[in-house]
């Protein structure tokens, strides 16, 4: 039997409900059609790795640096275009 896969969104919703404590893992499992062990595993995983969600992400910093570099390059190209238009006697 193939292992059933669940979307991250569904897992997150299940974990949120588990964290409220209003329902038992069994009730949540029945509601979402998952195994009660999955509820416990997803909750445990979230609690263990949750702080990583708020840690600085090098990927984000790298993209921000790359965007800044591209914005700077775009500015230079706009200046070059304006100078070339001026050189050719065109305005705007």
Secondary structure, DSSP 8 states (H G I E B T S, - for coil): -------HHHHHHHHHHHHHTSS-HHHHHHHHT--HHHHHHHHHHHHHHGGGGGS--HHHHHHHHHHHHHHHHHHHHHHHHHHHHHHTT---
